[in-house]
């Protein structure tokens, strides 16, 4: 295996210059850095991450904290984070947030310090003030995705606004008998996502002057959850709504599946709109509100990488509103006469 000294000799620079060039440190001319990188490639030299961290004080490692890795939104964000970190030359250490208070405390008090990360990204995690304080004591840039966390830069869509946008689309088509099938309020995600989307739906109905008694059906945030709720809701032709606002696209796909099984045509007999723009949405012809979770992950990495290049190495506390778009497909139309 080639050594750093051999790389330095091949590039015609000192060993110290070669080390700085390969570690990304400053004070190396572009020409010298180009020669060192070329020499390392020719000799098959790979920089030791441990040695580089001793020189720069950086681990080239970003810690990501998330409660789920197998749910669509979280998986999409993680994919965006991973791709952006690879392009930036950083490793990823993933921490799945445990639900037990004692284990959660150990994560923040012990594991984050032991793993030595250069920055932290929290995905869908509503941090307590004490947890924010612990992260700040590490003096590392931190970004949150999914909702506002005082003391940390965060980014998220406006869940109330997303649900209002979906509901107003149906109202604009002439629907008045609309029901929201969303997440169970007793099993909230962090940042009260289920409650915020229900509030947005009801706000849009109120703004339009529409009465909405018996307007909510709670269910699991999944295709089977949407299917089960819709099979019950749509079984009585006399009381069924003409349109449904689903809390997420997976629920909406379950609703469309149930409607087809009951012989209800979508959209002529029932309009359905979701939130997310899940990969299933286009296949189901689903009208939805797009939120681009992968891009949110990429943006979070961009923020922390740029912050690590700043002299103070930190981020100001602010909230970034992620834009959303209504994507109209074939699952919505005017109500049946």
C-alpha positions in Angstrom: 0.0 0.0 0.0 1.3 3.5 -0.9 2.2 6.0 1.8 1.7 9.7 2.1 5.4 10.2 1.7 5.3 8.5 -1.7 2.3 10.7 -2.8 4.3 13.8 -1.8 7.4 12.7 -3.7 5.3 11.9 -6.8 3.6 15.3 -6.6 6.8 17.2 -5.9 5.5 18.7 -2.6 6.3 18.3 1.1 4.5 15.6 3.1 2.7 18.4 5.1 1.4 20.0 1.9 0.2 16.6 0.6 -1.6 16.0 3.9 -3.3 19.4 3.7 -4.3 18.9 0.1 -5.9 15.6 0.7 -7.7 16.6 3.9 -9.3 19.7 2.3 -7.4 22.1 4.5 -6.7 25.7 3.3 -3.4 27.3 2.2 -2.7 24.9 -0.6 -2.5 26.3 -4.2 -4.9 24.8 -6.7 -2.0 23.6 -8.9 -0.4 21.8 -5.9 -3.7 20.2 -4.8 -4.3 19.0 -8.4 -0.9 17.3 -8.5 -1.4 15.7 -5.1 -4.8 14.4 -5.9 -3.5 13.0 -9.2 -0.5 11.3 -7.5 -2.8 9.8 -4.9 -5.1 8.4 -7.6 -2.1 6.9 -9.6 -0.6 5.3 -6.5 -4.0 4.1 -5.1 -3.5 6.0 -1.9 -6.6 6.4 0.3 -6.6 9.0 3.1 -7.1 7.6 6.6 -10.2 9.2 8.1 -8.6 8.9 11.6 -5.4 10.6 10.5 -7.3 13.3 8.7 -9.5 14.1 11.7 -6.4 14.6 13.8 -5.1 17.2 11.3 -8.4 19.0 10.7 -10.4 18.3 13.8 -13.2 17.0 11.5 -14.5 13.5 11.3 -16.1 14.0 7.8 -19.2 12.3 9.4 -22.7 13.7 9.8 -25.1 12.2 12.3 -28.8 11.8 11.3 -31.5 11.2 13.9 -34.9 9.8 12.9 -37.7 7.8 14.5 -38.4 5.7 11.4 -36.4 4.3 8.5 -39.1 2.2 6.9 -41.8 4.9 6.3 -42.0 6.6 3.0 -41.4 10.2 4.0 -38.4 9.4 6.2 -36.9 7.0 3.7 -37.1 9.6 1.0 -35.5 12.2 3.2 -32.7 9.8 4.2 -32.0 9.0 0.5 -31.7 12.7 -0.2 -29.3 13.2 2.7 -27.2 10.2 1.8 -26.8 11.2 -1.8 -25.9 14.8 -0.9 -23.4 13.6 1.7 -21.7 11.3 -0.7 -21.3 14.1 -3.2 -19.9 16.3 -0.5 -17.4 13.6 0.6 -19.0 12.9 4.0 -20.0 9.7 5.8 -23.4 9.2 7.4 -24.1 7.8 10.9 -27.7 6.9 11.4 -29.4 7.0 14.8 -32.9 5.6 15.1 -34.6 7.5 17.9 -36.0 5.1 20.5 -39.4 5.7 22.0 -38.3 4.8 25.6 -37.3 8.0 27.5 -34.2 6.5 29.1 -32.8 5.2 25.8 -33.6 8.5 24.1 -31.7 10.3 26.8 -28.7 8.0 26.3 -28.7 8.8 22.6 -28.3 12.5 23.2 -26.0 12.3 26.2 -23.7 9.5 25.1 -23.9 8.2 21.6 -23.7 11.5 19.7 -20.6 12.4 21.6 -19.0 8.9 21.3 -19.6 8.7 17.5 -18.0 12.2 17.0 -20.0 13.8 14.3 -19.3 17.1 12.5 -23.0 18.0 12.2 -26.4 16.7 13.0 -29.6 16.4 11.0 -32.9 15.6 12.8 -35.7 14.1 10.6 -39.2 14.3 12.0 -38.0 14.6 15.6 -39.5 17.2 17.9 -36.7 18.0 20.2 -37.2 19.0 23.9 -35.4 22.2 25.0 -32.9 20.0 27.1 -32.1 18.0 23.9 -31.5 21.2 21.9 -29.2 22.4 24.7 -27.2 19.2 24.6 -26.8 19.4 20.8 -25.7 23.1 21.2 -23.0 22.1 23.7 -21.4 19.9 21.0 -20.8 23.1 19.1 -21.8 21.4 15.8 -24.2 22.7 13.1 -27.7 21.2 13.4 -30.7 21.2 11.1 -34.2 19.8 11.7 -36.7 18.6 9.1 -40.4 18.3 9.7 -41.3 21.2 12.0 -40.1 24.2 14.0 -37.6 23.5 16.8 -36.7 26.7 18.8 -32.9 27.2 18.9 -32.2 25.2 15.7 -32.6 25.9 12.0 -35.5 23.9 10.8 -37.4 23.3 7.5 -40.8 21.9 6.8 -43.9 22.2 4.8 -46.9 24.0 6.3 -49.2 21.0 7.0 -52.2 23.2 7.6 -51.7 25.0 4.3 -51.2 21.7 2.4 -54.5 20.4 3.6 -56.3 23.7 2.9 -54.9 23.6 -0.7 -56.2 20.1 -1.2 -59.6 20.9 0.2 -60.0 24.1 -1.7 -59.3 22.2 -4.9 -62.3 20.0 -4.2 -64.5 23.0 -3.2 -63.5 24.8 -6.3 -64.8 21.8 -8.3 -68.2 22.2 -6.6 -68.0 19.6 -3.8 -69.7 20.3 -0.6 -70.0 16.8 1.0 -66.3 16.2 1.8 -64.7 14.0 4.5 -61.1 13.9 5.8 -59.6 10.5 6.3 -56.4 11.2 8.3 -54.1 10.0 11.0 -55.4 9.0 14.4 -55.0 12.0 16.7 -54.2 9.6 19.6 -51.1 8.4 17.6 -49.7 11.7 16.6 -46.4 12.0 14.7 -44.1 14.7 16.1 -45.1 18.3 15.2 -48.8 17.3 15.4 -48.9 16.5 11.7 -52.3 14.7 11.9 -53.9 17.5 13.9 -52.5 20.2 11.6 -53.8 18.5 8.5 -57.3 18.0 10.0 -57.3 21.7 11.1 -56.4 22.8 7.6 -59.2 20.8 6.1 -61.7 22.2 8.6 -60.4 25.7 8.0 -61.0 25.5 4.3 -64.5 24.2 4.9 -65.2 27.0 7.3 -63.8 29.6 4.9 -66.2 28.4 2.2 -69.1 28.5 4.6 -69.7 24.7 4.3 -71.1 22.7 7.2 -69.0 19.7 8.0 -70.6 17.5 10.7 -69.2 13.9 10.9 -66.3 15.1 8.8 -63.3 13.0 10.0 -62.3 9.4 10.0 -59.1 8.5 11.8 -57.0 5.6 10.5 -53.4 4.3 10.2 -51.1 6.2 7.8 -50.9 3.5 5.3 -52.7 2.0 2.2 -54.4 -0.7 4.4 -55.5 2.1 6.8 -57.1 4.1 4.0 -58.7 1.0 2.6 -60.3 0.0 5.9 -61.6 3.5 6.7 -63.1 3.9 3.2 -64.8 0.5 3.2 -66.8 1.6 6.2 -67.3 5.2 5.1 -68.4 4.4 1.5 -70.6 1.4 2.2 -73.8 3.4 2.6 -74.8 5.1 -0.7 -77.2 7.5 1.2 -74.5 9.0 3.5 -71.3 8.7 1.5 -69.4 11.9 0.6 -68.7 13.0 -3.0 -65.1 13.7 -2.2 -62.3 12.7 0.3 -59.2 14.6 1.4 -56.7 12.0 2.6 -54.0 12.8 5.2 -51.4 11.3 2.9 -51.1 9.6 -0.5 -50.9 6.1 1.0 -54.3 6.6 2.7 -55.6 8.0 -0.6 -54.5 4.9 -2.6 -56.3 2.7 0.0 -59.4 4.8 -0.5 -59.3 4.5 -4.3 -58.8 0.7 -3.9 -61.8 0.4 -1.6 -64.0 2.6 -4.0 -63.2 0.3 -6.9 -64.1 -2.8 -4.9 -67.4 -1.2 -4.0 -68.1 -0.3 -7.6 -67.7 3.4 -7.1 -66.0 5.1 -10.1 -63.2 7.5 -9.4 -63.6 10.4 -10.1 -67.1 10.5 -11.5 -68.6 8.9 -8.4 -66.0 10.0 -5.9 -63.1 12.5 -6.0 -60.0 11.8 -4.0 -57.0 14.0 -3.2 -53.9 13.3 -1.1 -50.8 14.9 0.3 -47.1 14.0 -0.5 -46.8 13.0 -4.2 -45.7 9.5 -3.2 -44.4 7.3 -6.1 -47.8 5.5 -6.1 -49.6 8.7 -6.8 -49.0 8.9 -10.5 -49.8 5.2 -10.9 -53.2 5.8 -9.2 -53.8 9.0 -11.2 -54.0 10.7 -7.8 -54.4 14.5 -7.4 -52.1 15.4 -4.6 -50.0 18.2 -2.9 -46.3 17.6 -3.7 -43.7 18.2 -0.9 -40.4 16.7 -2.3 -38.9 15.1 0.8 -35.7 14.1 -1.0 -34.9 17.7 -1.8 -35.5 18.6 1.8 -32.7 16.1 2.8 -30.4 17.6 0.2 -31.1 21.1 1.4 -30.4 20.1 5.0 -27.0 18.7 4.0 -26.2 21.9 2.0 -27.0 24.0 5.1 -24.8 22.0 7.5 -21.9 21.7 5.0 -21.8 25.4 4.4 -22.1 26.1 8.1 -19.0 23.9 8.8 -17.1 26.2 6.4 -18.0 29.3 8.4 -15.6 30.6 11.1 -18.1 30.1 14.0 -19.2 26.7 12.6 -22.8 27.3 13.5 -26.3 28.1 12.1 -28.6 30.8 13.1 -32.0 29.6 14.4 -34.6 30.1 11.7 -37.5 28.3 10.1 -37.5 27.6 6.4 -40.9 27.1 4.7 -40.7 24.4 2.0 -42.8 25.2 -1.0 -45.7 22.9 -2.0 -47.6 22.4 -5.3 -51.0 21.1 -6.2 -50.6 18.3 -8.8 -53.9 17.7 -10.5 -54.4 14.3 -12.0 -57.4 12.1 -12.9 -58.8 11.3 -9.4 -60.7 14.6 -9.0 -63.6 16.2 -11.0 -66.9 17.9 -10.4 -69.4 16.1 -8.1 -72.0 13.8 -9.6 -75.4 15.4 -10.3 
